[in-house]
Amino acid sequence: GTVTGAAIDGIAKDVLGRYYISDNSGRRLLRFDSSFGAQEVLLTGVGAAANIAFGKGALDCNDVYVASSGNLGFFEADATGRP
């Protein structure tokens, strides 16, 4: 898949093989299927969206966190992250 005009910063993968991508300039979190097709916009308004991590330990492992400029983006996914 192609994300025209995006400034891709972070990437993570879930156990279903889907990819989570942060678009720094577009201020959003995207998800793609395992072939990088079927783009979904999961979050918008995430200023300077950067690193992505799934919750671990005491945090819910289906939670996806996006490091941001002064904030932390959050999305409740339907699958856990893949190590």
C-alpha positions as CSV (number, residue, x, y, z in Angstrom):
1,G,0.0,0.0,0.0
2,T,1.0,3.6,-0.5
3,V,0.3,6.5,1.8
4,T,0.7,9.6,-0.3
5,G,2.3,12.6,1.4
6,A,2.8,10.7,4.7
7,A,5.8,10.9,7.0
8,I,5.9,7.3,8.2
9,D,7.6,7.1,11.6
10,G,6.6,4.0,13.7
11,I,5.5,0.5,12.9
12,A,4.0,-2.4,14.9
13,K,2.4,-5.7,14.0
14,D,-0.4,-7.7,15.7
15,V,-0.8,-11.5,16.0
16,L,-3.2,-11.4,13.0
17,G,-0.4,-10.1,10.8
18,R,-1.8,-6.6,10.4
19,Y,0.6,-3.6,10.4
20,Y,0.0,-0.4,12.5
21,I,1.8,2.6,11.0
22,S,2.1,6.2,12.4
23,D,1.9,9.1,10.0
24,N,3.8,11.9,11.6
25,S,2.8,14.7,9.2
26,G,-0.8,13.4,8.9
27,R,-1.1,13.2,12.7
28,R,-2.8,9.7,12.5
29,L,-2.5,6.0,13.2
30,L,-3.1,3.7,10.2
31,R,-3.7,-0.1,10.0
32,F,-3.0,-2.3,7.0
33,D,-3.7,-5.9,6.4
34,S,-0.8,-8.4,6.1
35,S,-0.1,-7.5,2.5
36,F,-0.1,-3.8,3.2
37,G,-3.5,-3.3,1.5
38,A,-6.9,-2.4,3.0
39,Q,-5.7,0.8,4.7
40,E,-7.8,1.9,7.8
41,V,-7.5,5.2,9.7
42,L,-7.7,4.3,13.4
43,L,-6.8,7.6,15.0
44,T,-6.6,11.2,13.9
45,G,-5.3,14.3,15.6
46,V,-2.2,12.6,17.1
47,G,0.3,15.4,16.9
48,A,3.7,14.3,15.7
49,A,2.6,10.6,15.7
50,A,5.8,8.6,16.2
51,N,6.6,5.2,17.9
52,I,3.9,2.6,18.4
53,A,3.7,-0.1,21.1
54,F,1.1,-2.6,22.3
55,G,0.3,-2.8,26.0
56,K,2.3,-5.3,28.0
57,G,2.1,-6.6,31.5
58,A,-0.3,-4.6,33.7
59,L,-1.5,-2.7,30.6
60,D,-4.2,-4.3,28.4
61,C,-2.2,-6.2,25.7
62,N,-4.8,-5.1,23.0
63,D,-4.2,-1.5,23.7
64,V,-2.1,0.3,21.1
65,Y,-0.1,3.4,22.2
66,V,1.3,6.1,19.9
67,A,4.1,8.3,21.2
68,S,3.3,11.9,20.3
69,S,4.5,15.4,20.8
70,G,3.4,16.0,24.4
71,N,0.6,13.4,24.3
72,L,0.0,9.7,24.1
73,G,-2.4,8.4,21.4
74,F,-4.5,5.4,22.3
75,F,-6.4,2.8,20.3
76,E,-8.2,-0.2,21.6
77,A,-7.4,-3.0,19.1
78,D,-9.1,-6.4,18.7
79,A,-5.8,-8.4,18.9
80,T,-2.6,-8.4,20.8
81,G,0.8,-7.2,19.6
82,R,3.3,-9.5,18.1
83,P,6.7,-9.6,19.7
